[in-house]
């Protein structure tokens, strides 16, 4: 009797439908689990309920970077609660910041790339600044403006000495391109050193120079942004996490791609850089293009069309 029932066509069809249904349930359940994992805070202590991410570097010129990270995380949030971004409270060098990320004291860093950094950390390889940081203006003494304006590219390399922070990733770029460079381990010291004549100029990104002159104008009113020259080298800036924090890297990458797709990434970029974009369109600077020998093999050139060409 049971044999007849279990082997009937109707029963076999019901069993086939039931197994298909069970497979669908398992598949959907796995999707939900994976989606939940992506939407977790993804900090090393996420399982203990941590809902904050500490970031570096900190300061007004970096505000856009962290607003962009907020945007990316918001695009991948799904009922798991808000993640609070917290600036790393201590003032540390870039190298120290990288060490602190490796040890877990910092969760996310936003810096330019080079081979050493890619060996130390896990980059999310979407250029968050679309190359604008590689368009470098010169901070100089006001009294040197007239003479620098008359210099050729060759004279600029031969006659000027540049000052840079010893941990800035563009230091080896300038040296490799034939510029004389002196260094300081402290960024703030560069303003005093320039004012005192220790060197002739230091470079800052198009989105940084004016902000930094404004910040220091009371203490160093003799310093200005040079009006006739600019350097450019390809220099992508990424978000970075620890090598073992693939979940957080995946969430940031997914959020950035979604923000690119819906236009909110570009809208945020243009909002924060509107003044510089307008200024660049109206200026006529002598542009000196430099190679970047520290870019890791296979690095995609920055797409500068949002702000330049």
Helices and strands as residue ranges (DSSP letters): H 2-6, H 9-38, G 46-48, E 52-56, G 60-62, H 63-75, E 84-87, H 94-103, E 108-112, H 115-120, E 122-124, G 132-134, E 135-141, G 142-144, H 145-149, H 153-159, E 161-165, H 171-176, E 180-184, H 189-195, E 201-205, H 209-216, E 223-225, E 229-232, E 237-241, H 246-262, H 264-282, E 286-289
